[in-house]
Every structure is written in C-alpha cells, then in structure tokens.
Amino acid sequence: MKTVTFEKCAELLHNADNILILMHRSPDGDAVGSGYALAHALRKAGKKVMPVCSDDIPEKYGYITDTLEVQNFEPEYIVTVDLADTQLFGDKLIQYKDKVNLCIDHHPSNTGYAEYGIVDAKAGACAQIIKKVINAMNISIDKNIANAIFTGISTDTGCFKYSNASAESYQMAAEMIECGADGFFINKLMFDTKSRQRLEIERLALNSLTYHYDGKIAVIFITKEMMKKSGASDDDTEGISGMPRQIEGVVIGITIREKDNGNFRVSMRSAGDKDVSAVCAEFGGGGHKAAAGCTVTGTAEEVKEKVILAAGAAL
C-alpha cells in the first residue's frame, strides 16, 4: 500500500465517482461515523457514493444513517474506513478484498491491503482522520457530518475516558459541536441509555466472570444460550467488552462470545501498558495496543484456556 498525504487523498477522491465506502463487520460508532461523514462530504462534492456494511447497522445510529438517501450504482472506486484487515470485511463485502483503491484507518495492525492509504495509529478515532480528509477537500462541515464525526470520536475514546483521547480528540469534538453536532444527545444515547435486553445480557455475562493470574486477568463468557435467554441482539452487546477491564486490579479484560461453527469472538482490553493487539495477533487478529480482537476456533474450554494463557504470557 502506498501511503499518501491528505492532499493526495483529496485529489484521489475528487477524481473518483461511483464510490463505495466499506465499513467493518459488526460496525461500531467510529466505523459508522467515519463512513457516513465521508459519504456526506462526497455527496456535497457531487459524487455518487454509498457507505455499506456486511452486517446491519444498529438502530441507535439512525440519526446518522437516516440522513443519507440510498443511491444505487455500479461501484467504480472502493474506499475503506476504520477497517484494518480484509478478514473484517464480512461475507457480503469479501468480494472487494482485492479491489480496494483507498484505505483510511487508524489501526496499527493495518495489513496494507489497499492500493493507497492513510493510516494514522496516533489518531484516537478514524473519524479524526476523516475530518482532515474533508478539510483537505475544502468541503464545509454541516450538522450531518458533524454528528457523524463527533460520534466516531466519542465512541472510540469511550466518551473521552480512554488513553487514546488526545488533545486533538477534544479539539475536534468541540469543533464539531460548533458545526452543529448534538454532543449531549449523542453521549446520552451512546453511554447512558441501555435496553432491558442489554441489562439482562450484562447480568448473565457477569455471572460467568472468572479471575486469573492473581486477578490481573478477568474473563466473561457470552454463549448463544445467554443471547437467546436475554433476548439480546448483536446491537445490545456493543461496548460490553469493556466491562472486565473496569474491575479494580485487572490489567487485561477478556470477553469471549460464542458464534457459529465452533468459532468464538474474543475481545481484549488493556487497562495498563500491556499490548493486547500483539496477543490477538497470535490468533490472526489485531487492533490497538489497549483494545483488540480475534476469532478463535475450538470448544469453549479450549478457546478459554488458549486465550488466557496467551494473555498471561503478555503480563
């Protein structure tokens, strides 16, 4: 992948049309915010563009997604946002894995799968990079773009609580509020509003909590049976991976969620200086130093043992 400047990135986008913006499977606030902010900006530049995802976008992001009219066209230019690896494309988008023209991302584990790319691992959220791209394109930021960018920054920094929240994160968030973003509404919706199903899956997950390595590692397990019993959807599990890390004395928090065909989705969060991205890389995953994930295949006990041993070695 050839690294480009923001000016070159702007030039590439100005010269393109019929643009498909790909977001990673199980989309979070940064993926949705980045994808839709860029799409809105490109629409203002007169482009045909549509953000797409393999999985359904959670309904809570409706204030972002409902503002963009659906356009149908034959894609001619492929852009990815907040997407580190082609493994995260999902089944519906995997056809584009060798066709990506431009990648905009902030994951240090980015595999360089695109023709051109901007990857800034110091950015607290991909949305911060998107904002700079929009500036380089000389496109004004309206309320829709501002809401999308604010959402990306706020959610990926844990409402500005995580260590990746830099001075730039705060500054850009403030600028987005000046441009019309409803910061109070967004933060209340993202962090202070939970469905009954979400509370129930949290309760069941906490009942599975175990401690390892003298309490430095905490693990919660979410089975398909728990999901069925609680009535929770995938939307209800977003952000739940941060729970084990919140426990006093825990250095690495691990959430293991049962998927189909013997696969388990593992999310790791580090409260200290331990690099969980390196741990997840051992299983073909990646992410950030303090937040990463991977997919591990086996029985529940096998997966749990493997993951705990790998995390323990990182201590």
C-alpha positions in Angstrom: 0.0 0.0 0.0 1.3 3.4 -1.0 1.0 6.0 1.8 -0.5 9.3 0.6 -0.8 12.7 2.1 -4.2 14.3 2.9 -3.8 16.5 -0.2 -3.2 13.4 -2.4 -6.1 11.6 -0.7 -8.4 14.6 -1.5 -7.2 14.5 -5.1 -7.9 10.8 -5.5 -11.5 11.3 -4.1 -12.1 14.4 -6.3 -11.1 12.4 -9.4 -13.3 9.4 -8.4 -17.1 8.7 -8.7 -19.5 5.9 -8.0 -17.7 5.4 -4.8 -18.4 2.5 -2.4 -17.3 3.1 1.2 -16.8 -0.1 3.1 -17.2 -0.4 6.9 -16.1 -3.4 9.0 -18.5 -6.1 10.1 -20.2 -5.6 13.5 -20.0 -1.8 12.9 -19.3 0.5 15.8 -19.7 4.2 16.2 -16.3 5.0 14.6 -17.0 2.9 11.6 -20.5 4.3 11.1 -19.5 7.8 11.8 -16.4 7.7 9.5 -18.3 6.1 6.7 -21.3 8.4 6.7 -19.2 11.6 7.4 -17.1 10.9 4.3 -20.2 9.9 2.3 -22.0 13.2 3.2 -18.9 15.2 2.2 -18.5 13.4 -1.1 -22.2 13.9 -1.9 -21.6 17.6 -1.3 -18.9 17.4 -3.9 -21.4 16.0 -6.4 -20.3 12.3 -6.2 -22.4 9.2 -6.3 -21.4 7.4 -3.1 -22.8 4.9 -0.6 -21.4 3.5 2.7 -22.1 -0.2 3.1 -21.5 -2.9 5.7 -21.8 -6.7 5.7 -23.9 -6.6 8.9 -26.9 -4.5 9.8 -26.1 -1.1 11.3 -27.5 -0.8 14.9 -30.7 1.2 15.0 -29.3 3.6 17.6 -27.2 5.1 14.8 -30.4 6.0 12.9 -29.7 9.7 13.5 -26.7 9.2 11.2 -27.8 6.7 8.7 -31.3 8.1 8.1 -29.8 11.4 6.9 -28.4 9.8 3.7 -30.6 8.8 0.8 -29.7 5.4 -0.7 -28.1 5.5 -4.1 -27.7 2.5 -6.4 -24.9 2.4 -8.9 -22.1 0.1 -10.2 -19.1 0.7 -8.0 -16.0 2.1 -9.7 -13.9 3.2 -6.7 -13.6 1.4 -3.4 -12.7 3.1 -0.1 -12.5 1.5 3.3 -12.7 3.3 6.7 -11.7 2.1 10.1 -11.0 -1.3 8.5 -7.6 -2.8 9.4 -7.8 -6.2 7.6 -9.8 -7.9 4.8 -10.8 -10.5 7.4 -13.1 -7.9 8.8 -15.0 -7.2 5.5 -17.7 -9.8 6.3 -19.3 -12.2 3.8 -21.2 -9.6 1.9 -18.2 -7.4 1.1 -15.4 -10.0 0.8 -15.7 -9.7 -3.0 -13.9 -6.4 -2.7 -10.9 -7.6 -0.7 -8.5 -7.3 -3.7 -10.2 -4.2 -5.2 -9.7 -1.5 -2.5 -8.4 1.7 -4.0 -8.1 3.8 -0.8 -7.9 2.9 2.9 -8.4 5.4 5.7 -7.7 3.9 9.1 -6.1 4.3 12.5 -5.3 0.8 13.5 -1.5 0.0 13.9 -2.3 -3.6 12.8 -3.5 -2.4 9.4 -2.3 -5.0 6.8 -1.8 -2.6 3.9 -4.3 -4.3 1.6 -5.3 -1.2 -0.4 -3.6 0.5 -3.4 -3.4 3.8 -1.5 -3.8 4.6 2.2 -3.7 6.9 5.1 -3.1 5.1 8.4 -2.5 7.2 11.5 -2.2 5.0 14.5 -1.9 8.1 16.8 -5.4 9.2 16.0 -7.9 8.4 18.7 -10.6 7.6 16.1 -10.7 7.1 12.4 -13.2 9.9 12.3 -10.4 12.3 13.2 -8.6 11.3 10.0 -11.8 11.6 8.0 -12.2 15.2 9.3 -8.8 16.0 8.0 -9.6 14.4 4.6 -12.8 16.5 4.4 -10.8 19.6 5.2 -8.3 18.8 2.5 -11.1 18.5 0.0 -12.3 22.0 1.0 -15.8 20.8 1.9 -17.7 22.6 4.6 -18.8 20.6 7.6 -22.6 20.7 8.2 -24.7 19.2 11.0 -24.9 15.7 9.5 -21.1 15.5 9.0 -20.5 17.0 12.5 -22.8 14.5 14.2 -21.1 11.6 12.4 -17.6 12.7 13.2 -18.4 13.5 16.9 -20.0 10.0 17.2 -16.8 8.4 15.9 -14.5 10.3 18.2 -16.7 9.9 21.3 -17.4 6.2 21.0 -13.8 5.2 20.1 -12.4 7.2 23.0 -15.1 5.8 25.5 -16.6 9.3 25.9 -13.1 10.6 26.1 -12.2 8.3 29.0 -9.6 6.1 27.2 -5.9 6.8 26.8 -6.3 7.3 23.1 -8.3 10.5 23.7 -5.7 13.2 22.8 -5.9 16.9 22.9 -6.8 16.7 19.2 -9.7 14.4 20.0 -11.1 17.1 22.4 -10.4 19.9 20.0 -12.1 18.2 17.1 -15.1 17.2 19.2 -15.5 20.9 20.3 -15.2 22.0 16.7 -17.9 19.5 15.7 -20.3 20.9 18.3 -19.6 24.4 16.9 -20.6 22.9 13.5 -23.9 21.7 14.9 -23.2 18.3 16.5 -25.5 17.4 19.3 -22.9 16.2 21.8 -25.3 15.9 24.7 -27.8 13.8 22.7 -25.1 11.6 21.2 -23.3 10.8 24.5 -26.5 10.2 26.4 -27.6 7.7 23.7 -24.2 6.0 23.4 -23.3 5.7 27.0 -26.3 6.4 29.3 -29.1 4.5 27.5 -29.5 0.7 27.7 -32.3 -1.6 26.7 -33.7 -4.2 29.1 -32.1 -6.9 27.0 -28.7 -5.2 27.3 -29.0 -5.2 31.1 -30.0 -8.8 31.1 -27.1 -9.9 28.9 -24.8 -7.9 31.2 -26.2 -9.7 34.2 -25.7 -13.1 32.6 -22.2 -12.2 31.4 -21.1 -11.0 34.9 -22.3 -14.3 36.3 -19.7 -16.0 34.1 -16.9 -13.8 35.4 -13.7 -15.5 36.4 -10.3 -14.2 37.5 -6.8 -15.5 36.6 -3.2 -14.6 37.3 -3.9 -13.2 40.8 -6.8 -11.1 39.5 -4.8 -9.4 36.8 -6.9 -11.0 34.1 -10.7 -11.1 34.2 -12.8 -13.1 31.7 -16.5 -13.0 30.9 -18.2 -15.5 28.5 -21.3 -14.9 26.4 -22.9 -18.0 25.0 -25.5 -18.3 22.3 -27.8 -19.6 25.0 -27.3 -16.4 27.0 -28.2 -14.4 24.0 -31.4 -16.4 23.5 -32.4 -16.2 27.1 -31.8 -12.5 27.4 -33.5 -11.7 24.1 -30.4 -9.5 23.3 -29.4 -8.8 19.7 -25.9 -8.0 18.4 -26.6 -4.4 18.9 -27.1 -5.0 22.7 -23.6 -6.4 23.1 -21.7 -3.4 21.7 -19.4 -2.0 24.3 -19.8 -4.9 26.7 -16.2 -6.0 26.1 -15.1 -3.1 28.2 -16.7 -4.4 31.4 -13.9 -6.8 32.6 -11.3 -4.0 32.3 -13.3 -1.8 34.7 -12.6 -4.0 37.6 -10.0 -2.8 40.1 -6.7 -4.6 39.8 -7.5 -6.0 36.3 -4.8 -5.4 33.7 -6.3 -7.3 30.8 -10.0 -7.8 30.4 -11.3 -10.5 28.1 -14.7 -11.1 26.6 -15.3 -14.3 24.8 -18.5 -14.6 22.7 -19.8 -17.8 21.2 -20.5 -17.5 17.4 -21.4 -20.3 14.9 -19.5 -23.4 13.8 -17.2 -23.6 16.8 -16.0 -20.0 16.4 -15.6 -17.6 19.3 -15.1 -13.9 19.1 -12.5 -12.7 21.6 -12.2 -9.0 22.6 -9.4 -7.9 24.8 -9.0 -4.6 26.6 -5.9 -3.4 28.5 -6.0 -1.1 31.5 -2.2 -0.7 31.6 0.6 -0.7 29.2 0.1 -4.3 28.0 -0.2 -4.7 24.2 -3.3 -6.8 23.7 -3.0 -6.3 19.9 0.1 -8.4 19.9 -1.8 -11.1 21.9 -4.6 -11.1 19.4 -2.2 -11.2 16.5 -1.2 -14.7 17.7 -4.6 -15.8 16.7 -4.8 -13.9 13.4 -6.4 -10.8 14.9 -5.3 -7.3 15.8 -6.4 -3.8 16.7 -4.9 -1.3 19.1 -2.4 -1.7 21.9 -5.2 -1.2 24.5 -8.1 -2.7 22.5 -8.0 -5.6 20.1 -9.9 -8.7 19.0 -9.6 -12.0 17.2 -11.6 -15.1 16.3 -10.6 -18.5 17.8 -12.0 -21.9 16.9 -12.5 -24.8 19.2 -14.6 -25.9 22.2 -15.5 -23.3 24.8 -13.0 -24.6 27.3 -10.2 -25.0 24.7 -10.6 -21.4 23.5 -10.8 -20.0 27.0 -7.6 -21.8 28.0 -5.7 -20.7 24.9 -6.7 -17.1 25.3 -6.0 -16.9 29.0 -2.5 -18.5 28.5 -1.7 -16.0 25.7 -2.8 -13.1 27.8 -1.0 -14.4 30.8 2.2 -14.5 28.8 1.8 -10.8 28.0 1.8 -10.0 31.7 
